[in-house]
Amino acid sequence: MNDAFAEPTVVWHSPDTTDRPLVVLLHGRGADETGIIGLAGHLPKGPSYAAVRAPIPAGGGYAWFANRGIGRPVAESLKQTMAWFRTWLDHLAPAGRPVILVGFSGGAAFAGGLLLSDPQRFASAAILYGTLPFDAGVPTSPARLAGVPVFVAQGETDTIIPRELLDRTWTYLLGDSGAPSYARRDPGGHNLTNTTVAELGGWIAERLHFLASRGTLPSDDGTWSNLPDGALPARSGARPDVSWSIPQEQRSDNSPRQVRERLLNRVLALPGVTARQSAISVPGATGFMIERDPRTPLDAFLVPQAGEFAHLHPEHDGSLHMALPPALAREAIAKGWGVAHPLAGIRLARGMVMIYGPRNDAELDVVTGILQTSHAYATAPLPAGSGNA
């Protein structure tokens, strides 16, 4: 245990058993572990729930939510406290046991710091009515949280957390972070609503069911074999505006009609592809289907039972959704070509991304290459005994 802090004070919703996933609840300023543990009674049965007291005698919470560029002292305090927490967590939940972080207010900043410092350690995280600990020494690079689902909720009239930090958190999580981010904005202030709690419970249940049912993917995550030199270039310009609610839509910088039509024709020329109304998207979206080989992974499809591996949105939108190998989905996000779907790894394929509609012929060639990679993923059977089919 870190010498700077005492042993953690923890309360449990029910006795812990190590064969269950673990959900850790982190309270806000002015509260403690005995208050936030009550949230567990409104969340799904199955996981173990633990609430951990913040190790701050005078602060009453994980107080880094107040970070306003305080700088090095905040960064060092956060680093020390995360090490203290990780020592406790690693003993309780060794590798292989799924851990979900749920942080409220100041606890959200601490949960965000833990997640950003080691994204692969956690199955997912909820950032509730709080901010990420920007400028406190944790990485916030593009695609840092790719593949790690995040639930984010904020109050529209919250006056406890500085609005600029709430907005910065929202923008990063729903864009550059690469996280599949399920987002809510409530018409109130700095308090959990019944609707948010209900949606959080459903989100946790679906994430845990996905982890239990999908298994692991093979280590070979594919290549950009249909792009020049096998490399994905960076997309120029800013990311377009994308809706944060479902259905996920591209709302600015859209693809011209003639470019969209050429893209559609290129997809239809791929081997074995047929097109019809998407089985999952909005009316007017063109779904791209193949006859699925049972040996291909479920994660190579948006709708496995329909053989739908990608779809093209209607003309007013022009973007695509497709399934990519997770490592390539991460790269596509990092290089500005797309954003994760909010339900990737929750209800849908781990590598499901929105790829922005191509704006010109050069981008058409790149997006075609990305889609050809999705097609290759859906048509390449796994070796016997590997992955989850």
C-alpha positions as CSV (number, residue, x, y, z in Angstrom):
1,M,0.0,0.0,0.0
2,N,1.2,3.5,-0.8
3,D,3.0,4.9,2.3
4,A,1.2,8.3,1.9
5,F,-2.2,6.9,2.7
6,A,-3.9,4.5,5.1
7,E,-5.7,1.3,4.0
8,P,-8.8,2.1,1.9
9,T,-12.1,2.4,3.7
10,V,-14.5,0.3,1.6
11,V,-18.2,-0.5,1.9
12,W,-19.8,-3.3,-0.1
13,H,-23.4,-3.6,-1.4
14,S,-23.1,-7.3,-0.9
15,P,-20.3,-9.8,0.0
16,D,-17.6,-9.8,-2.7
17,T,-16.9,-12.9,-4.7
18,T,-14.0,-12.8,-7.1
19,D,-15.8,-14.7,-9.9
20,R,-18.1,-11.7,-10.4
21,P,-17.3,-8.5,-12.3
22,L,-16.5,-5.5,-9.9
23,V,-18.1,-2.1,-10.1
24,V,-16.3,0.6,-8.0
25,L,-18.3,3.6,-7.0
26,L,-16.4,6.9,-6.3
27,H,-18.2,9.7,-4.5
28,G,-18.0,13.4,-4.9
29,R,-17.0,16.3,-2.7
30,G,-18.9,16.7,0.5
31,A,-20.0,13.0,0.5
32,D,-18.5,9.7,1.4
33,E,-18.7,6.0,0.6
34,T,-21.8,5.4,2.7
35,G,-23.8,7.7,0.5
36,I,-22.8,6.5,-3.0
37,I,-23.1,2.8,-2.1
38,G,-26.9,3.4,-2.2
39,L,-26.6,3.7,-6.0
40,A,-25.8,0.0,-6.2
41,G,-29.3,-0.9,-5.2
42,H,-30.5,0.7,-8.5
43,L,-28.0,-1.0,-10.7
44,P,-28.1,-4.6,-12.1
45,K,-27.6,-7.6,-10.0
46,G,-24.7,-9.8,-10.7
47,P,-21.5,-7.7,-10.2
48,S,-19.9,-7.0,-6.8
49,Y,-20.3,-3.3,-5.8
50,A,-17.7,-1.5,-3.7
51,A,-17.6,2.2,-2.7
52,V,-14.2,3.6,-1.7
53,R,-13.6,6.5,0.6
54,A,-11.5,9.3,-0.9
55,P,-8.2,9.6,1.1
56,I,-8.5,13.3,1.7
57,P,-9.1,14.3,5.3
58,A,-10.2,17.9,4.7
59,G,-11.6,17.7,1.2
60,G,-14.4,15.3,1.6
61,G,-14.0,13.9,-1.9
62,Y,-11.8,13.2,-4.9
63,A,-11.3,16.9,-5.2
64,W,-9.4,17.0,-8.5
65,F,-12.7,18.1,-10.2
66,A,-11.6,21.6,-9.2
67,N,-8.5,21.5,-11.4
68,R,-8.3,24.9,-13.1
69,G,-4.7,24.6,-14.3
70,I,-3.3,24.4,-10.8
71,G,-0.5,22.4,-12.3
72,R,2.2,20.3,-10.8
73,P,0.8,19.9,-7.2
74,V,-2.5,18.6,-8.5
75,A,-0.7,16.2,-11.0
76,E,1.5,14.8,-8.2
77,S,-1.4,14.3,-5.8
78,L,-3.4,12.6,-8.5
79,K,-0.5,10.3,-9.4
80,Q,0.0,9.3,-5.8
81,T,-3.7,8.7,-5.1
82,M,-4.1,6.6,-8.3
83,A,-1.1,4.5,-7.2
84,W,-2.8,4.0,-3.8
85,F,-6.0,3.0,-5.4
86,R,-4.4,0.7,-8.0
87,T,-2.5,-1.2,-5.2
88,W,-5.9,-2.0,-3.6
89,L,-7.6,-2.8,-6.9
90,D,-4.9,-5.1,-8.3
91,H,-5.0,-7.2,-5.1
92,L,-8.8,-7.5,-5.2
93,A,-9.2,-7.8,-9.0
94,P,-6.3,-9.3,-10.8
95,A,-6.1,-9.3,-14.6
96,G,-9.0,-11.0,-16.1
97,R,-11.7,-9.8,-13.7
98,P,-13.7,-7.0,-15.4
99,V,-13.7,-3.7,-13.5
100,I,-16.1,-0.8,-14.2
101,L,-15.5,2.6,-12.6
102,V,-18.5,4.8,-11.7
103,G,-17.5,8.3,-10.6
104,F,-19.8,11.1,-9.5
105,S,-18.6,14.8,-9.4
106,G,-15.1,14.7,-8.0
107,G,-15.2,11.0,-8.2
108,A,-15.7,11.3,-11.9
109,A,-12.4,13.2,-12.2
110,F,-10.6,10.4,-10.3
111,A,-12.3,7.7,-12.4
112,G,-11.3,9.6,-15.5
113,G,-7.7,9.9,-14.3
114,L,-7.5,6.1,-13.7
115,L,-9.0,5.4,-17.1
116,L,-6.8,7.7,-19.0
117,S,-3.7,6.5,-17.2
118,D,-4.3,2.9,-18.1
119,P,-7.3,2.4,-20.5
120,Q,-6.9,-1.3,-20.9
121,R,-7.1,-2.0,-17.2
122,F,-10.8,-1.2,-17.1
123,A,-13.8,-2.7,-18.9
124,S,-15.6,0.7,-18.9
125,A,-16.3,3.8,-16.9
126,A,-19.1,6.2,-16.1
127,I,-18.2,9.9,-15.8
128,L,-21.2,11.4,-14.0
129,Y,-21.6,15.2,-13.6
130,G,-17.9,15.8,-13.5
131,T,-14.8,16.6,-15.6
132,L,-11.8,14.7,-16.7
133,P,-8.6,15.8,-14.9
134,F,-7.2,17.9,-17.7
135,D,-3.7,19.3,-17.2
136,A,-3.1,17.0,-14.3
137,G,-0.5,14.8,-16.0
138,V,-2.7,12.1,-17.6
139,P,-2.7,11.5,-21.4
140,T,-5.6,12.9,-23.4
141,S,-4.2,12.1,-26.9
142,P,-6.4,11.1,-29.8
143,A,-8.0,7.6,-29.6
144,R,-6.6,7.2,-26.1
145,L,-9.8,5.5,-25.0
146,A,-10.6,3.6,-28.2
147,G,-12.4,0.4,-27.4
148,V,-13.3,1.3,-23.8
149,P,-17.0,2.2,-23.5
150,V,-17.8,5.4,-21.5
151,F,-21.1,6.6,-20.1
152,V,-21.1,10.3,-19.7
153,A,-23.9,12.3,-18.1
154,Q,-24.1,16.1,-17.4
155,G,-26.7,18.6,-16.1
156,E,-27.5,21.4,-18.4
157,T,-27.6,23.9,-15.5
158,D,-24.8,22.5,-13.4
159,T,-23.1,25.3,-11.5
160,I,-20.8,23.2,-9.3
161,I,-18.4,22.1,-12.1
162,P,-17.1,24.9,-14.3
163,R,-18.9,24.9,-17.6
164,E,-15.7,25.2,-19.6
165,L,-14.5,21.9,-18.0
166,L,-17.8,20.1,-18.6
167,D,-17.8,21.2,-22.2
168,R,-14.2,20.2,-22.7
169,T,-14.9,16.8,-21.2
170,W,-18.0,16.3,-23.4
171,T,-16.1,17.3,-26.5
172,Y,-13.1,15.0,-25.8
173,L,-15.1,12.0,-24.8
174,L,-17.5,12.2,-27.8
175,G,-14.7,13.0,-30.3
176,D,-10.9,12.7,-30.1
177,S,-10.9,10.2,-27.2
178,G,-12.1,7.4,-29.5
179,A,-14.3,6.0,-26.7
180,P,-17.7,4.5,-27.6
181,S,-19.4,7.2,-25.5
182,Y,-23.0,6.9,-24.5
183,A,-24.0,10.4,-23.5
184,R,-26.9,12.1,-21.6
185,R,-27.7,15.7,-20.9
186,D,-30.2,16.2,-18.2
187,P,-32.3,19.4,-17.8
188,G,-31.2,19.9,-14.2
189,G,-28.1,20.7,-12.2
190,H,-25.6,18.7,-10.3
191,N,-27.6,15.7,-9.3
192,L,-28.3,12.2,-10.6
193,T,-31.7,11.8,-12.2
194,N,-33.9,8.7,-12.1
195,T,-33.6,8.5,-15.9
196,T,-29.8,8.6,-15.8
197,V,-29.6,6.0,-13.1
198,A,-31.9,3.7,-15.1
199,E,-29.9,4.1,-18.3
200,L,-26.7,3.6,-16.5
201,G,-28.0,0.4,-15.1
202,G,-29.0,-0.9,-18.5
203,W,-25.7,0.2,-20.0
204,I,-23.7,-1.7,-17.3
205,A,-25.8,-4.8,-17.8
206,E,-25.3,-4.8,-21.5
207,R,-21.6,-4.2,-21.3
208,L,-21.2,-7.2,-18.9
209,H,-23.3,-9.4,-21.1
210,F,-21.2,-8.4,-24.1
211,L,-18.0,-9.3,-22.3
212,A,-19.4,-12.6,-21.2
213,S,-20.8,-13.6,-24.6
214,R,-18.2,-12.3,-27.1
215,G,-14.9,-13.7,-25.7
216,T,-11.6,-12.5,-27.0
217,L,-10.5,-11.6,-30.6
218,P,-7.5,-13.0,-32.3
219,S,-4.3,-11.0,-32.0
220,D,-4.0,-10.4,-35.7
221,D,-6.0,-7.2,-36.3
222,G,-5.5,-6.9,-40.0
223,T,-3.9,-4.4,-42.3
224,W,-4.8,-1.6,-44.7
225,S,-3.9,-3.8,-47.6
226,N,-6.2,-1.9,-50.0
227,L,-4.5,1.5,-49.4
228,P,-1.2,2.6,-51.0
229,D,1.8,1.3,-49.1
230,G,-0.7,-0.3,-46.7
231,A,-0.9,2.9,-44.7
232,L,-3.8,5.1,-43.7
233,P,-3.1,8.8,-44.2
234,A,-4.4,11.5,-41.9
235,R,-7.6,13.2,-42.9
236,S,-7.3,17.0,-43.3
237,G,-9.4,19.5,-41.5
238,A,-11.5,19.5,-38.4
239,R,-13.9,16.7,-37.5
240,P,-17.4,17.3,-38.7
241,D,-20.3,17.8,-36.3
242,V,-21.8,14.4,-35.3
243,S,-24.9,13.8,-33.2
244,W,-24.3,12.6,-29.7
245,S,-27.6,10.7,-29.5
246,I,-28.7,7.7,-31.4
247,P,-29.1,7.5,-34.4
248,Q,-25.6,8.7,-34.9
249,E,-25.5,11.2,-37.8
250,Q,-23.0,13.4,-39.5
251,R,-24.4,16.9,-39.5
252,S,-21.8,19.0,-41.2
253,D,-19.1,18.9,-44.0
254,N,-21.2,16.2,-45.7
255,S,-20.3,14.2,-48.8
256,P,-21.5,15.6,-52.1
257,R,-24.1,13.5,-53.8
258,Q,-22.0,12.5,-56.8
259,V,-19.2,11.4,-54.5
260,R,-21.6,9.3,-52.4
261,E,-23.0,7.7,-55.6
262,R,-19.5,6.7,-56.8
263,L,-18.8,5.2,-53.3
264,L,-22.0,3.2,-53.5
265,N,-21.1,1.8,-56.9
266,R,-17.6,0.8,-55.6
267,V,-19.0,-1.1,-52.7
268,L,-21.5,-2.9,-54.8
269,A,-18.6,-4.1,-57.0
270,L,-17.0,-6.0,-54.1
271,P,-17.2,-9.8,-54.2
272,G,-20.4,-11.3,-52.8
273,V,-21.9,-7.9,-51.7
274,T,-25.7,-7.3,-52.0
275,A,-27.5,-4.1,-51.0
276,R,-30.9,-3.5,-49.4
277,Q,-32.3,-1.4,-46.6
278,S,-30.1,-1.6,-43.6
279,A,-31.3,-4.0,-40.9
280,I,-30.1,-1.6,-38.2
281,S,-29.9,2.0,-39.5
282,V,-32.4,4.7,-40.4
283,P,-34.9,4.5,-43.3
284,G,-33.0,5.1,-46.6
285,A,-29.7,3.7,-45.3
286,T,-28.2,1.2,-47.7
287,G,-27.0,-2.0,-45.9
288,F,-24.1,-4.0,-47.4
289,M,-24.6,-7.7,-46.8
290,I,-22.7,-10.9,-47.5
291,E,-23.5,-14.5,-46.8
292,R,-21.7,-14.9,-43.5
293,D,-19.4,-17.8,-42.9
294,P,-20.0,-19.2,-39.4
295,R,-16.3,-19.2,-38.8
296,T,-16.0,-15.4,-39.1
297,P,-16.1,-13.4,-35.9
298,L,-19.4,-11.8,-34.8
299,D,-17.4,-8.6,-34.3
300,A,-16.9,-8.3,-38.1
301,F,-20.6,-7.5,-38.5
302,L,-23.0,-4.8,-37.5
303,V,-25.9,-7.3,-37.8
304,P,-24.4,-10.8,-37.9
305,Q,-27.8,-12.6,-38.6
306,A,-28.3,-10.4,-41.7
307,G,-24.6,-10.5,-42.8
308,E,-24.5,-6.7,-42.7
309,F,-20.9,-5.5,-42.3
310,A,-21.5,-1.9,-43.2
311,H,-24.1,0.6,-44.3
312,L,-24.2,4.0,-46.1
313,H,-26.4,6.7,-44.6
314,P,-28.9,8.6,-46.7
315,E,-27.9,11.5,-49.0
316,H,-28.3,14.3,-46.4
317,D,-25.8,12.5,-44.2
318,G,-23.4,10.5,-46.4
319,S,-21.4,8.9,-43.7
320,L,-21.0,5.1,-43.2
321,H,-21.0,2.7,-40.3
322,M,-18.8,-0.3,-40.5
323,A,-17.1,-3.0,-38.5
324,L,-13.3,-2.9,-38.4
325,P,-10.8,-4.9,-36.5
326,P,-10.4,-2.9,-33.2
327,A,-6.8,-1.8,-33.8
328,L,-7.7,-0.5,-37.2
329,A,-10.8,1.2,-35.9
330,R,-8.5,3.0,-33.3
331,E,-6.2,4.2,-36.1
332,A,-9.1,5.4,-38.2
333,I,-10.3,7.5,-35.3
334,A,-6.9,8.8,-34.3
335,K,-6.2,9.9,-37.9
336,G,-9.5,11.8,-38.1
337,W,-11.5,9.6,-40.4
338,G,-14.2,8.7,-38.0
339,V,-15.6,8.3,-34.5
340,A,-16.7,5.3,-32.5
341,H,-20.4,4.3,-32.3
342,P,-21.9,4.9,-28.9
343,L,-22.9,1.3,-28.5
344,A,-19.7,-0.4,-29.8
345,G,-18.7,-3.0,-27.3
346,I,-22.1,-2.6,-25.5
347,R,-24.6,-4.0,-28.0
348,L,-22.7,-3.8,-31.2
349,A,-19.3,-4.8,-32.6
350,R,-16.2,-3.7,-30.7
351,G,-14.8,-2.0,-33.8
352,M,-18.0,-0.3,-35.1
353,V,-17.1,3.1,-36.3
354,M,-18.7,6.0,-38.2
355,I,-16.5,6.9,-41.1
356,Y,-17.1,10.4,-42.3
357,G,-18.5,10.8,-45.8
358,P,-15.8,11.5,-48.4
359,R,-15.7,15.1,-49.6
360,N,-13.6,14.7,-52.8
361,D,-12.0,12.1,-55.0
362,A,-8.9,11.7,-52.9
363,E,-11.0,11.0,-49.8
364,L,-13.2,8.7,-51.9
365,D,-10.2,6.5,-52.6
366,V,-9.3,6.4,-48.9
367,V,-12.8,5.7,-47.7
368,T,-13.1,3.0,-50.3
369,G,-9.9,1.4,-49.0
370,I,-11.3,1.5,-45.4
371,L,-14.5,-0.1,-46.5
372,Q,-12.6,-2.8,-48.4
373,T,-10.8,-3.6,-45.2
374,S,-14.2,-4.0,-43.4
375,H,-15.3,-6.3,-46.3
376,A,-12.1,-8.3,-45.9
377,Y,-12.7,-8.6,-42.1
378,A,-16.2,-10.0,-42.7
379,T,-15.1,-12.5,-45.4
380,A,-11.9,-14.0,-43.8
381,P,-12.7,-17.0,-41.6
382,L,-10.8,-17.3,-38.4
383,P,-8.4,-20.2,-37.8
384,A,-9.9,-23.1,-36.0
385,G,-10.0,-22.5,-32.2
386,S,-9.4,-18.8,-32.3
387,G,-11.7,-15.8,-31.5
388,N,-15.4,-15.8,-31.1
389,A,-17.5,-16.8,-34.0
